[in-house]
Amino acid sequence: MAKNYIVVTYQSAELFLEEYKSESQRLNNKVWKYEKDSESELTVALKNTNSTYQEALKKSWRSGGNVI
C-alpha cells in the first residue's frame, strides 16, 4: 500500500509541475529553457520562474523547505 502512495504522490507532483509550466509560459509569454536532458522538472521550474536559481535555493533553505 505504501508503494501506491509514493506513486500517487509522484504523479501528482509531476502533473502539478506540467500545469505550472504551461500556465507560467502563457502568463509570461516566455518559453522555458532546458539546459540538460537530465534536469528534474522541479529544477527547471525554479530556474525559469526565479531571477536566479541560487536565489531560489537560498529562499527555500531559509524558510526550512527542501528544494532538491
N, C-alpha and C positions, 0 to 999 in steps of 0.2 A: 504494500500500500504506500509506503514511503517513496518508492520509486515513481509512482504516479504523481505524487505531489511535486516532486522535483521536475518531472517532465512538464506538468501543467504550469508551474512557475516559470520555467524557461520559455515555454511557448508564449505565455502572457507577456513576458518582458520583451521577447522578440517582436511580437505584434505591436506593442506599445511603441517601440523604437522605430518600426517601419512607418506607423501612422504619424509619429512625431516628426520624422524626416520629411514626409510628404507635406505636412502642414507647414513646417518651418520653411521649406523651399517655396511653397506657394505664397506665404505671407511676406517673405523677404525677397522674393524674386531672385533667389540665389541657388545655384546648383551646388550641392555638397561635393567636396573634393575628397578623393580617396588616394592616399599615398602608397599604401601597401595592400595587397590582397589579404594579408593575414590580420589586418586590424579588426578588432571587435566592433560590433555595432555601437556599443557604449563609447568607445574611444572616438569613433568617427563623429558621433553626436556631440561629444564635448568639444572636439576640435572645430566643428563647424558652427557651433552656437555660442561660443565664448570668444572674447577678444584674443586670448591666448590659452593654450592647453595647460600650461603650467599654472596660470592664474586660477583656472577651474579646479585643478588639483589642490591648490593651497586653500581655496574657499571650502572645498569639501572636507579636507582634513581638519580645518579649524572648527567646522560645525560637527565634527565627530563622525562624519559619513565615511564610507569606504568606497572609493571610486573604482578601483581595479580589483 
